[in-house]
């Protein structure tokens, strides 16, 4: 069937575009064509049960991140504000910092209040110890102990006097010496005393030594008592001072049990570390503040600050490493060693998104070591555990922090490809339990009803958002037509927003170059041509090789068993078609078909499948009741790379039929399409590029009204051909034919009828099938003849 020029391009209906420019169009509130995704997001967000996290899948450029982010922002507006999360010192177990979940905004105020408290105490505590009351009570304690010591010395001195012994107190202790009549005796004088007196004084000396020893044993007790009394005084003084400053904080945070319990522990620890505050306040070397390392234990590490968060947080983590997801514990180098404390605990994306939504690129999570396992573990346990990889893998055994885990309540949204989704479903048994909601992006939008007008509003929305020039109605129509071509379906429009946005921006640039105030159709055309020109160098080089005869492609005359097939190539963002030479040979044989591409390992599995289908078709068409007496071979001429796909199977079958029936084929026609076992021609992809690739070669050599392309009838709806082909078709210089069966294609290629078999299965003389049937019958007869001669020779032997 010869297609009319109007069938070669599914133009945008201007009657559906009821505006003059995009300035008149209303802004779209949400992306069109993605109702399924929006419903899935609403369901996943609304399900309160565990495991209902989302996997959003679709191709790149569909606006997945933008739509998901906007949808989650809408869902999050009515949610309550999440808690602040802080880490504070655990005074009983310093290696296990305590996590505090407190109302939003309270974290930063608690941190500020604690810093002010320590700064105040550094000044107030030394002042309290210098106060009159403290000094008076300290003097009382000191005087009491001193009076005890004085009384002890006086009593011992009196007793010694009665015994004729002198008790003397020196800087190193007490000394005993005998004396008579107030005179201390020297050793010589003592020796001159009568023996009885010496014995009496010696006994008295021993008695006083024992008395002195027993009395001196009470001194350590008195010292301990003094120290205890001073400790009690210090503690009482500290408690009064700390209580005075803490009362305000206790009153301020009394509604929060966790903070109240923490302040009780702070008070106790400060009292126990009185000397640290006294030394800091009395130091003349520097002025101490709450920021000094000595007071780190009283800081508040505000891990998550939601003071300015409205509703539930929506977080996108662009670099989802293990530490960026779950947090980390940093270290500082001090005096040649690595040290850490709870203030060096840093948050991860899970902390920031807690009580909200976390958006991640699935591929990035999977390619970062341990990130996927860490994410799954957090979702399963519903808590965030900050643990270094070295500790988790048992690579280190040094003492480190083990922060208290934080309860986790959030929805994780993975964005990735469909292939990755199905791979995870197949190979990760936990994936289906943790990500139960799939949101599948639509790739195309039907052009039926009012969808073209809806798409025009989408164009207007992007135009206003990007701040580019207003687009006229004919410009919008051309954009819709181009996006329909990119969808490879004239009845659909591509929803790949990245391509649409690129086209809008480049059309705006073209309008700027011509000093236009609006984007018109000619600007869109110029942008499309510029896009193609930037990427078509390889295409032009391939065309030059064909035109100069290096690659042999005939576009006139007839050839036996040679045909022009059409190939589709995708190089980066540029796709194009090019003709390729397919040839076949056939000879008498036993039904063997040789795919040279497969034999040389250049053909892929789909291509090999197509060749096997050809042999099945020939068998069912021409050899139901007799052997298929042919051996044939097929090859893509002058190809040096991988051949894949079955879109050339129609061309291969035509070349094979030509080789079997000795039927010449027109070289002015090219053909594309796949076939099934019954010879029906099936749809293929890239039909527009394939037609244009052959047209460019024919146009370069000169169109002579014989050139054309044969395509599957099911591909008519996909046609969005360039303007030059439409004009050539209108002038009768180039033709596009649509067929349903390979025999229809053979009729166009040979100008012969295919032929319909009669009751005996014989085809009419002069038809394509008759010539093939006769040739196969001749080969059968020859095989029988040769077999008979061989049998006679064997008998004679």
ZANU-636008 format. One record per residue (C-alpha): residue number from 1; x, y, z; residue in three letters. Coordinates in steps of 0.001 Angstrom, whole numbers, plus 500000, padded with zeros to 6 digits. Example, Ala and Ser with C-alpha at 12.3 -4.5 7.8 and 13.67 -1.06 7.14 Angstrom:
! ZANU-636008
num east north up residu
1 512300 495500 507800 ALA
2 513670 498940 507140 SER
This chain:
! ZANU-636008
num east north up residu
1 500000 500000 500000 UNK
2 501422 503349 498940 UNK
3 501124 505850 501752 UNK
4 499781 509333 501149 UNK
5 501964 512299 502085 UNK
6 499536 513113 504914 UNK
7 500242 509694 506442 UNK
8 503980 510370 506646 UNK
9 503699 513027 509335 UNK
10 501229 513175 512204 UNK
11 501042 516916 512542 UNK
12 499706 518676 515603 UNK
13 496079 519708 515087 UNK
14 496025 523515 515369 UNK
15 492339 523428 516271 UNK
16 493240 521829 519591 UNK
17 495592 524698 520472 UNK
18 493200 527481 521423 UNK
19 495728 530217 522178 UNK
20 498059 532595 520407 UNK
21 501056 532220 522698 UNK
22 502067 530510 525924 UNK
23 501537 533788 527797 UNK
24 497807 533011 527756 UNK
25 498123 529528 529246 UNK
26 497512 528659 532882 UNK
27 500360 527263 534953 UNK
28 500247 523500 535609 UNK
29 500011 522563 539273 UNK
30 501597 519125 538734 UNK
31 503328 517103 536047 UNK
32 500988 515547 533496 UNK
33 500767 511893 532581 UNK
34 502139 510595 535918 UNK
35 498917 509868 537778 UNK
36 500064 506328 538530 UNK
37 503243 507622 540178 UNK
38 501407 510234 542231 UNK
39 498924 507654 543467 UNK
40 501766 505304 544420 UNK
41 503545 508078 546346 UNK
42 500347 509003 548159 UNK
43 499796 505362 549099 UNK
44 503382 504785 550240 UNK
45 503425 507931 552349 UNK
46 500057 507189 553893 UNK
47 500823 503588 554903 UNK
48 501913 503657 558555 UNK
49 503241 500090 558591 UNK
50 506890 499145 558220 UNK
51 508314 498142 554861 UNK
52 506189 500486 552770 UNK
53 509117 502425 551368 UNK
54 509092 503434 547705 UNK
55 511089 502548 544621 UNK
56 510493 505083 541849 UNK
57 511497 503749 538441 UNK
58 511711 505123 534945 UNK
59 514136 506388 532321 UNK
60 516520 509275 532838 UNK
61 515122 512660 531922 UNK
62 511502 512024 532938 UNK
63 511734 514487 535815 UNK
64 511684 511749 538455 UNK
65 513555 513727 541116 UNK
66 511542 516907 540571 UNK
67 508154 515205 540670 UNK
68 509000 513068 543703 UNK
69 510421 516047 545596 UNK
70 507402 518239 544836 UNK
71 504955 515464 545742 UNK
72 506685 514789 549057 UNK
73 506858 518501 549876 UNK
74 503058 518669 549518 UNK
75 502638 515640 551738 UNK
76 505025 517012 554360 UNK
77 503425 520423 554861 UNK
78 500731 519178 557244 UNK
79 503050 516902 559241 UNK
80 504192 517928 562746 UNK
81 507673 519346 563144 UNK
82 510255 516655 563932 UNK
83 512302 516511 567120 UNK
84 515741 517962 567653 UNK
85 518334 515309 568440 UNK
86 521306 516039 570677 UNK
87 524153 514012 572101 UNK
88 525280 514798 575658 UNK
89 527832 513248 577983 UNK
90 527030 510084 579833 UNK
91 528774 510825 583157 UNK
92 528434 507243 584398 UNK
93 529718 505668 581145 UNK
94 531642 508213 579057 UNK
95 531997 505834 576083 UNK
96 528225 505680 575595 UNK
97 526993 509243 574914 UNK
98 523312 509820 575613 UNK
99 520862 510803 572847 UNK
100 518200 513380 573680 UNK
101 515098 513739 571503 UNK
102 513585 517120 572376 UNK
103 511070 519487 570729 UNK
104 512202 521411 567661 UNK
105 514217 524505 568506 UNK
106 514989 523379 572044 UNK
107 518335 521892 571029 UNK
108 520017 525158 570177 UNK
109 518574 526882 573258 UNK
110 519826 524065 575519 UNK
111 523270 524316 573956 UNK
112 523326 528060 574472 UNK
113 522066 527764 578061 UNK
114 524654 525142 578971 UNK
115 527478 527279 577575 UNK
116 526212 530254 579565 UNK
117 525899 528098 582697 UNK
118 529510 526914 582522 UNK
119 530782 530430 581783 UNK
120 528869 531718 584824 UNK
121 530095 528919 587089 UNK
122 533734 529430 586085 UNK
123 533416 532907 587559 UNK
124 530928 532244 590349 UNK
125 532504 529185 591993 UNK
126 535910 530779 592759 UNK
127 534057 533864 593974 UNK
128 531986 531721 596326 UNK
129 535138 530234 597827 UNK
130 536561 533694 598335 UNK
131 533396 534872 600079 UNK
132 533220 535900 603762 UNK
133 530930 533063 604775 UNK
134 533184 530414 603302 UNK
135 536273 532014 604799 UNK
136 534628 532224 608258 UNK
137 533563 528574 608249 UNK
138 536935 527487 606902 UNK
139 538642 529420 609701 UNK
140 536405 527720 612247 UNK
141 537476 524329 610985 UNK
142 541116 525330 610966 UNK
143 540908 526890 614450 UNK
144 539208 523811 615858 UNK
145 541950 521523 614636 UNK
146 544635 523975 615778 UNK
147 543123 524185 619306 UNK
148 543119 520404 619521 UNK
149 546763 520252 618556 UNK
150 547648 523048 621056 UNK
151 545787 521311 623882 UNK
152 547607 518062 623120 UNK
153 550986 519754 623252 UNK
154 550121 521603 626524 UNK
155 548974 518410 628230 UNK
156 552104 516511 627173 UNK
157 554330 519390 628260 UNK
158 552758 519515 631712 UNK
159 553130 515774 632224 UNK
160 556733 515907 631002 UNK
161 557513 518713 633450 UNK
162 556212 516584 636301 UNK
163 558526 513759 635223 UNK
164 561548 516012 634800 UNK
165 561398 515876 631029 UNK
166 561399 518845 628679 UNK
167 559086 518568 625579 UNK
168 560332 520760 622767 UNK
169 558548 521280 619397 UNK
170 560689 521969 616355 UNK
171 560082 522285 612630 UNK
172 560633 518551 612114 UNK
173 558624 517318 615105 UNK
174 558862 516895 618909 UNK
175 562058 516364 620979 UNK
176 562359 515028 624583 UNK
177 565274 515965 626908 UNK
178 565841 515488 630724 UNK
179 566164 518601 632896 UNK
180 566702 519407 636578 UNK
181 565639 522661 638203 UNK
182 564724 524105 634801 UNK
183 568104 523283 633343 UNK
184 568375 520913 630350 UNK
185 571031 518286 630940 UNK
186 573758 517545 628430 UNK
187 574750 513902 627803 UNK
188 577847 514423 629973 UNK
189 575861 515880 632819 UNK
190 573323 513090 632556 UNK
191 576112 510511 632863 UNK
192 577292 512159 636126 UNK
193 573897 511702 637758 UNK
194 573436 508908 640253 UNK
195 572442 505618 638742 UNK
196 569015 505666 640385 UNK
197 568307 509145 638961 UNK
198 569488 508049 635520 UNK
199 567113 505074 635684 UNK
200 564235 507299 636820 UNK
201 564829 509852 634033 UNK
202 565309 507062 631485 UNK
203 562016 505474 632499 UNK
204 560346 508866 632335 UNK
205 561762 509389 628821 UNK
206 560375 506030 627668 UNK
207 557014 506757 629234 UNK
208 556834 510159 627484 UNK
209 557884 508640 624154 UNK
210 555066 506129 624414 UNK
211 552639 508844 625470 UNK
212 553792 511048 622606 UNK
213 553434 508187 620136 UNK
214 549927 507394 621278 UNK
215 548934 511034 621214 UNK
216 550438 511672 617751 UNK
217 548417 508752 616327 UNK
218 545341 510972 616618 UNK
219 546775 513624 614285 UNK
220 545968 511740 610991 UNK
221 542430 511261 612214 UNK
222 542142 514947 612920 UNK
223 543589 515707 609476 UNK
224 541084 513390 607822 UNK
225 538326 514959 609842 UNK
226 539495 518390 608757 UNK
227 539578 517279 605125 UNK
228 536101 515787 605398 UNK
229 534797 518921 607001 UNK
230 536432 521003 604291 UNK
231 535007 518637 601598 UNK
232 531589 518949 603146 UNK
233 531990 522727 603255 UNK
234 533190 522792 599644 UNK
235 530353 520546 598529 UNK
236 527814 522606 600407 UNK
237 529238 525792 598941 UNK
238 529293 524261 595446 UNK
239 525786 522912 595793 UNK
240 524441 526275 596862 UNK
241 526239 528052 594016 UNK
242 525363 525507 591315 UNK
243 521775 525241 592498 UNK
244 521443 529007 592338 UNK
245 522487 529055 588681 UNK
246 520788 525794 587690 UNK
247 517402 526638 589162 UNK
248 516561 528827 586203 UNK
249 517386 526035 583715 UNK
250 515524 523458 585779 UNK
251 512442 525688 585747 UNK
252 512793 526394 582036 UNK
253 513056 522726 581020 UNK
254 510951 521111 583750 UNK
255 508373 519985 581176 UNK
256 510946 517751 579502 UNK
257 511853 514694 581542 UNK
258 514973 513865 579548 UNK
259 516506 517322 579969 UNK
260 515540 517425 583643 UNK
261 517272 514101 584251 UNK
262 520318 515349 582342 UNK
263 520508 518553 584429 UNK
264 520466 516488 587618 UNK
265 523493 514558 586363 UNK
266 525220 517791 585309 UNK
267 524741 519243 588778 UNK
268 526193 516159 590437 UNK
269 529206 516072 588120 UNK
270 529994 519775 588550 UNK
271 529921 519391 592339 UNK
272 532284 516422 592124 UNK
273 534692 518414 589938 UNK
274 534892 521549 592071 UNK
275 538667 521836 591788 UNK
276 538481 522097 588008 UNK
277 536243 525170 588251 UNK
278 538275 526749 591083 UNK
279 541526 526357 589164 UNK
280 539961 527735 585973 UNK
281 538541 530750 587768 UNK
282 541733 531488 589731 UNK
283 544135 530984 586806 UNK
284 546275 533981 585907 UNK
285 547631 532418 582707 UNK
286 544475 532503 580593 UNK
287 540799 533216 580756 UNK
288 538800 529973 580642 UNK
289 535406 529617 578929 UNK
290 532931 526825 578240 UNK
291 534688 526201 574905 UNK
292 537906 525023 576513 UNK
293 538655 521272 576369 UNK
294 538418 520974 580164 UNK
295 534680 521659 579974 UNK
296 533860 519611 576856 UNK
297 531828 517167 578957 UNK
298 529218 519866 579608 UNK
299 528646 520806 575979 UNK
300 525538 519861 574007 UNK
301 526150 518398 570537 UNK
302 523042 519413 568575 UNK
303 523082 516701 565942 UNK
304 519775 517608 564261 UNK
305 518450 521149 564541 UNK
306 514859 521438 563279 UNK
307 514230 524900 564681 UNK
308 513527 526309 561217 UNK
309 511959 523174 559699 UNK
310 508341 523471 558635 UNK
311 506552 520147 558534 UNK
312 508342 516873 557839 UNK
313 511833 517176 556306 UNK
314 512356 516112 552679 UNK
315 516048 515312 552176 UNK
316 517894 514291 549000 UNK
317 521351 512813 549582 UNK
318 523397 513122 546400 UNK
319 526397 511191 547732 UNK
320 524987 508296 549776 UNK
321 528157 506813 551235 UNK
322 527927 504719 554391 UNK
323 529012 507622 556609 UNK
324 526896 510200 554792 UNK
325 523849 508025 555407 UNK
326 524368 506839 558978 UNK
327 526707 509503 560381 UNK
328 530280 509247 561641 UNK
329 532549 509813 564624 UNK
330 535418 512174 563853 UNK
331 538796 512333 565620 UNK
332 541228 515107 566536 UNK
333 545005 514797 566650 UNK
334 546300 515959 570039 UNK
335 549868 515456 571187 UNK
336 550466 512801 568565 UNK
337 547377 510728 569358 UNK
338 543860 510575 567919 UNK
339 541175 511520 570394 UNK
340 537428 511787 570167 UNK
341 534424 512648 572284 UNK
342 530679 512953 571863 UNK
343 530961 516479 570413 UNK
344 532668 514957 567341 UNK
345 529648 512819 566450 UNK
346 528373 514012 563057 UNK
347 524950 513414 561606 UNK
348 523998 511495 558447 UNK
349 521157 511810 555959 UNK
350 519005 509433 558013 UNK
351 519250 511832 560970 UNK
352 518298 514830 558858 UNK
353 515358 513013 557265 UNK
354 514101 511390 560479 UNK
355 510312 511774 560826 UNK
356 510222 512734 557145 UNK
357 511398 511505 553764 UNK
358 514792 510545 552370 UNK
359 515314 510479 548589 UNK
360 518235 508457 547221 UNK
361 519563 507393 543823 UNK
362 519413 503600 543910 UNK
363 522465 503132 541699 UNK
364 524612 505438 543838 UNK
365 523606 503639 547031 UNK
366 524467 500251 545525 UNK
367 527840 501390 544168 UNK
368 529011 502829 547499 UNK
369 530579 500091 549633 UNK
370 528473 498999 552628 UNK
371 525928 501805 552077 UNK
372 523165 499435 550903 UNK
373 523643 497032 553819 UNK
374 523764 499921 556297 UNK
375 520564 501427 554882 UNK
376 518708 498108 555022 UNK
377 519874 497473 558578 UNK
378 518593 500879 559697 UNK
379 515217 500338 558000 UNK
380 514849 496863 559519 UNK
381 515788 497895 563065 UNK
382 514024 501283 562832 UNK
383 516962 502917 564572 UNK
384 520110 504788 563559 UNK
385 523319 503325 564952 UNK
386 526472 505381 564398 UNK
387 529309 502931 564064 UNK
388 532578 503254 562155 UNK
389 533231 500817 559341 UNK
390 536523 499799 560943 UNK
391 534706 498729 564089 UNK
392 531898 497063 562187 UNK
393 534380 495013 560159 UNK
394 536477 494272 563273 UNK
395 539517 495952 561740 UNK
396 540360 497850 564946 UNK
397 540122 496954 568626 UNK
398 540800 500324 570235 UNK
399 538322 501904 572628 UNK
400 535905 504167 570814 UNK
401 532507 505744 571326 UNK
402 529299 503769 571130 UNK
403 526619 506459 570931 UNK
404 523116 505590 572038 UNK
405 520949 504654 569035 UNK
406 518310 507073 567795 UNK
407 514792 505776 566951 UNK
408 514068 506132 563222 UNK
409 510691 506794 561623 UNK
410 510927 507852 557990 UNK
411 510081 506855 554419 UNK
412 512959 506043 552088 UNK
413 512422 506735 548382 UNK
414 514824 505063 545952 UNK
415 514941 506418 542402 UNK
416 516367 504122 539755 UNK
417 515862 502252 536519 UNK
418 513358 499463 535884 UNK
419 516133 496976 535201 UNK
420 517716 497679 538590 UNK
421 514336 497260 540292 UNK
422 513780 493820 538789 UNK
423 517362 492764 539531 UNK
424 516963 493728 543188 UNK
425 513635 491899 543322 UNK
426 515293 488790 541934 UNK
427 518585 488731 543798 UNK
428 518010 490555 547109 UNK
429 515391 488754 549240 UNK
430 515191 491693 551667 UNK
431 514412 494262 548994 UNK
432 510796 493222 548509 UNK
433 510199 493312 552268 UNK
434 511631 496802 552725 UNK
435 510424 498485 549502 UNK
436 506877 497307 548953 UNK
437 505662 500254 546875 UNK
438 506724 500694 543260 UNK
439 506045 503939 541417 UNK
440 506493 503464 537676 UNK
441 506886 506599 535547 UNK
442 505023 506782 532245 UNK
443 507283 507398 529264 UNK
444 504661 508754 526873 UNK
445 501400 510688 526790 UNK
446 498606 509884 524363 UNK
447 497756 512643 521873 UNK
448 494058 511880 522134 UNK
449 491357 514272 523319 UNK
450 492731 517377 525036 UNK
451 496196 516052 525834 UNK
452 497924 518244 523237 UNK
453 496458 521292 524946 UNK
454 497543 519882 528303 UNK
455 501048 519374 526934 UNK
456 501013 522964 525681 UNK
457 500343 524075 529263 UNK
458 503327 521981 530361 UNK
459 505462 523793 527784 UNK
460 504145 527123 529049 UNK
461 504916 526135 532656 UNK
462 508524 525282 531802 UNK
463 508862 528414 529695 UNK
464 507779 530632 532576 UNK
465 509832 528726 535144 UNK
466 513010 529001 533049 UNK
467 512391 532643 532178 UNK
468 512658 532189 528415 UNK
469 510752 533892 525624 UNK
470 507047 533410 525051 UNK
471 506334 530683 522494 UNK
472 503806 531165 519694 UNK
473 501148 528603 518841 UNK
474 502986 527322 515762 UNK
475 506150 527005 517856 UNK
476 504288 524944 520472 UNK
477 502854 522736 517724 UNK
478 506351 522086 516319 UNK
479 507651 521223 519792 UNK
480 504810 518728 520302 UNK
481 505547 517159 516916 UNK
482 509241 516814 517739 UNK
483 508492 515176 521093 UNK
484 506109 512811 519309 UNK
485 508953 511861 516974 UNK
486 511205 511236 519974 UNK
487 508522 508930 521378 UNK
488 508833 506842 518154 UNK
489 505057 506914 518004 UNK
490 503019 509490 516137 UNK
491 500087 508903 518492 UNK
492 502148 509591 521618 UNK
493 504216 512445 523043 UNK
494 507424 511813 524931 UNK
495 507337 512764 528600 UNK
496 511104 513050 528800 UNK
497 511211 516511 530331 UNK
498 514978 516851 529966 UNK
499 514683 516641 526174 UNK
500 511760 519077 526196 UNK
501 513640 521550 528356 UNK
502 516744 521306 526168 UNK
503 514657 522018 523076 UNK
504 512992 525040 524722 UNK
505 516292 526542 525799 UNK
506 517948 525971 522433 UNK
507 514942 527391 520569 UNK
508 515148 530427 522832 UNK
509 518811 530778 521855 UNK
510 517876 530636 518159 UNK
511 515238 533326 518690 UNK
512 517827 535469 520454 UNK
513 520228 535093 517507 UNK
514 517645 536478 515102 UNK
515 516642 539194 517629 UNK
516 513123 537788 517905 UNK
517 510892 538629 520838 UNK
518 509049 535309 520647 UNK
519 509948 531708 519889 UNK
520 508382 530729 516576 UNK
521 508258 527515 514567 UNK
522 511326 528532 512581 UNK
523 513299 528857 515848 UNK
524 512309 525360 516923 UNK
525 513263 524025 513486 UNK
526 516614 525780 513711 UNK
527 517243 524283 517173 UNK
528 516402 520777 515907 UNK
529 518724 521166 512925 UNK
530 521496 522486 515158 UNK
531 521110 519521 517517 UNK
532 521352 517110 514590 UNK
533 524328 518930 513073 UNK
534 526342 518776 516290 UNK
535 525980 515021 516507 UNK
536 525772 513755 512928 UNK
537 529432 513709 511905 UNK
538 529636 509913 511895 UNK
539 526362 509745 509939 UNK
540 527754 512057 507241 UNK
541 530990 510090 507053 UNK
542 528995 506892 506534 UNK
543 526965 508554 503783 UNK
544 530165 509717 502079 UNK
545 531474 506142 502068 UNK
546 528262 505016 500378 UNK
547 528213 507834 497845 UNK
548 531839 507347 496782 UNK
549 531307 503592 496361 UNK
550 533431 502413 499274 UNK
551 530321 500872 500785 UNK
552 528382 499291 497943 UNK
553 524742 500329 498098 UNK
554 522820 500233 494803 UNK
555 519843 502560 494418 UNK
556 518894 501811 490788 UNK
557 518430 498812 488503 UNK
558 517803 495247 489592 UNK
559 519969 492637 491241 UNK
560 519543 488956 491948 UNK
561 519447 487970 495637 UNK
562 520640 491397 496818 UNK
563 518535 493897 498689 UNK
564 518822 497138 500639 UNK
565 518092 496595 504292 UNK
566 517855 499453 506781 UNK
567 519800 499656 510037 UNK
568 519318 501887 513058 UNK
569 522281 503349 514931 UNK
570 522348 505233 518229 UNK
571 525515 507204 519028 UNK
572 525057 509173 522224 UNK
573 521993 511388 521827 UNK
574 522033 511176 518034 UNK
575 520118 508386 516294 UNK
576 520149 507824 512550 UNK
577 519458 505181 509928 UNK
578 521619 503867 507127 UNK
579 521113 501335 504304 UNK
580 523027 498084 504441 UNK
581 523556 495464 501739 UNK
582 522054 492033 502388 UNK
583 522756 489193 499992 UNK
584 521775 485542 499793 UNK
585 522768 482456 497848 UNK
586 520748 479307 497252 UNK
587 521584 475945 495732 UNK
588 520366 472407 495747 UNK
589 520654 470929 499202 UNK
590 518870 469370 502130 UNK
591 517240 472308 503895 UNK
592 520304 473837 505508 UNK
593 520430 477587 506150 UNK
594 523758 479190 506930 UNK
595 523754 482476 508854 UNK
596 527243 483767 508140 UNK
597 526907 486405 510871 UNK
598 526183 483730 513452 UNK
599 528951 481460 512198 UNK
600 531485 484272 512544 UNK
601 530023 485272 515948 UNK
602 529035 488701 514635 UNK
603 525338 488024 514989 UNK
604 523490 488385 518258 UNK
605 520855 485959 519577 UNK
606 517884 488004 518370 UNK
607 519319 488173 514856 UNK
608 519965 484429 514867 UNK
609 516387 483855 515992 UNK
610 515168 485884 513005 UNK
611 517135 483707 510570 UNK
612 515721 480530 512114 UNK
613 512216 481970 511656 UNK
614 512958 482397 507932 UNK
615 513755 478721 507547 UNK
616 510522 477853 509350 UNK
617 508544 480073 507000 UNK
618 510081 478499 503888 UNK
619 509365 475023 505210 UNK
620 505727 475683 505998 UNK
621 505165 477641 502778 UNK
622 506902 475462 500200 UNK
623 507722 472076 501728 UNK
624 504769 470805 503705 UNK
625 504574 467594 501712 UNK
626 508083 467320 500309 UNK
627 511676 467857 501376 UNK
628 513051 471394 501332 UNK
629 515755 470767 498756 UNK
630 517780 473919 499256 UNK
631 520955 475010 500972 UNK
632 521148 478783 501461 UNK
633 523347 481383 503100 UNK
634 522710 484935 504283 UNK
635 525096 487758 505079 UNK
636 525240 491493 505770 UNK
637 527827 492728 503291 UNK
638 530637 495025 504432 UNK
639 529747 494954 508108 UNK
640 532550 494677 510622 UNK
641 530764 494923 513938 UNK
642 528043 493195 515917 UNK
643 524710 492612 514172 UNK
644 521739 492413 516492 UNK
645 517972 492627 516145 UNK
646 515431 491083 513817 UNK
647 514292 494192 511942 UNK
648 516194 493002 508834 UNK
649 514526 489580 508711 UNK
650 512011 490782 506079 UNK
651 514877 491962 503879 UNK
652 516762 488676 504449 UNK
653 513683 486650 503492 UNK
654 513172 488677 500311 UNK
655 516830 488179 499338 UNK
656 516493 484456 500040 UNK
657 513316 484127 497947 UNK
658 515075 486007 495129 UNK
659 518011 483624 495317 UNK
660 515795 480521 495268 UNK
661 513498 481673 492447 UNK
662 516129 483548 490400 UNK
663 513921 486639 490668 UNK
664 515697 490023 490366 UNK
665 514913 492667 492994 UNK
666 514625 496407 492510 UNK
667 517529 498280 494056 UNK
668 515599 501548 494168 UNK
669 513637 500218 497130 UNK
670 514784 499449 500651 UNK
671 512873 497400 503189 UNK
672 512689 497083 506972 UNK
673 510602 494874 509196 UNK
674 510655 491581 511033 UNK
675 508655 488522 510015 UNK
676 507045 485654 511850 UNK
677 506812 482019 510787 UNK
678 503782 482809 508639 UNK
679 505460 485587 506696 UNK
680 503581 488408 508383 UNK
681 505623 491602 508634 UNK
682 505903 492949 512171 UNK
683 506650 496391 513603 UNK
684 510191 497597 514213 UNK
685 511805 500556 515958 UNK
686 513494 503639 514557 UNK
687 511359 503618 511425 UNK
688 511696 507371 510799 UNK
689 515490 507346 511020 UNK
690 515704 504310 508736 UNK
691 513546 505889 506031 UNK
692 515468 509160 506242 UNK
693 518815 507349 506029 UNK
694 517899 505736 502698 UNK
695 516220 508910 501442 UNK
696 519386 510965 502003 UNK
697 521419 508560 499835 UNK
698 518799 508537 497058 UNK
699 518425 512312 497164 UNK
700 522200 512761 496917 UNK
701 522274 510522 493827 UNK
702 519151 512079 492365 UNK
703 515537 511037 492874 UNK
704 513941 509444 489790 UNK
705 510415 508593 491007 UNK
706 511426 504960 491534 UNK
707 512927 505314 494979 UNK
708 511102 504315 498099 UNK
709 511004 502330 501301 UNK
710 508869 499388 502372 UNK
711 507832 499337 506032 UNK
712 505435 497271 508192 UNK
713 501867 498511 508115 UNK
714 501860 498593 511923 UNK
715 504538 501312 511806 UNK
716 502358 503821 509939 UNK
717 501278 505440 513212 UNK
718 504959 506022 514093 UNK
719 505787 508132 511037 UNK
720 507037 511637 511748 UNK
721 509306 512116 508737 UNK
722 511278 515243 507949 UNK
723 509865 517871 505641 UNK
724 512064 516992 502646 UNK
725 510552 513487 502419 UNK
726 507013 514884 502616 UNK
727 507761 517261 499752 UNK
728 509378 514484 497693 UNK
729 506347 512247 498288 UNK
730 503997 515055 497223 UNK
731 506027 515436 494012 UNK
732 505995 511684 493395 UNK
733 509789 511428 493682 UNK
734 509901 509154 496735 UNK
735 507438 506566 497976 UNK
736 506738 504919 501290 UNK
737 504918 501580 501107 UNK
738 503316 499730 503988 UNK
739 502879 495947 503841 UNK
740 501402 493261 506054 UNK
741 503009 490194 504468 UNK
742 506361 489467 502920 UNK
743 504667 488497 499645 UNK
744 503314 492044 499341 UNK
745 506882 493304 499718 UNK
746 508082 490850 497049 UNK
747 505414 492133 494660 UNK
748 506715 495692 495111 UNK
749 510340 494576 494700 UNK
750 509722 492466 491565 UNK
751 506588 493875 489895 UNK
752 505330 490286 489815 UNK
753 502245 488876 491518 UNK
754 502816 486653 494509 UNK
755 500302 484073 493323 UNK
756 497609 482123 495147 UNK
757 497774 478312 495126 UNK
758 494950 476276 493583 UNK
759 493340 473213 495056 UNK
760 496367 471087 494237 UNK
761 498745 473533 495891 UNK
762 500119 474791 492568 UNK
763 500756 478496 492007 UNK
764 499787 480291 488783 UNK
765 502458 480497 486119 UNK
766 504537 483672 486129 UNK
767 503948 484386 489796 UNK
768 506707 484722 492395 UNK
769 505646 481615 494245 UNK
770 505426 479650 490962 UNK
771 509038 480441 490113 UNK
772 510159 479413 493577 UNK
773 508029 476277 493484 UNK
774 509416 475255 490084 UNK
775 513006 475800 491208 UNK
776 512501 473716 494347 UNK
777 510843 470972 492235 UNK
778 513813 470988 489851 UNK
779 516205 470548 492764 UNK
780 514126 467687 494141 UNK
781 514180 466020 490709 UNK
782 517929 466481 490447 UNK
783 518444 465027 493909 UNK
784 516324 462002 492950 UNK
785 518229 461652 489677 UNK
786 521577 461753 491391 UNK
787 520370 459385 494068 UNK
788 519104 456922 491415 UNK
789 522395 456996 489480 UNK
790 524314 456460 492695 UNK
791 522108 453437 493523 UNK
792 522619 451921 490060 UNK
793 526366 452403 490387 UNK
794 526328 450643 493737 UNK
795 524346 447704 492249 UNK
796 526719 447353 489288 UNK
797 529682 447424 491658 UNK
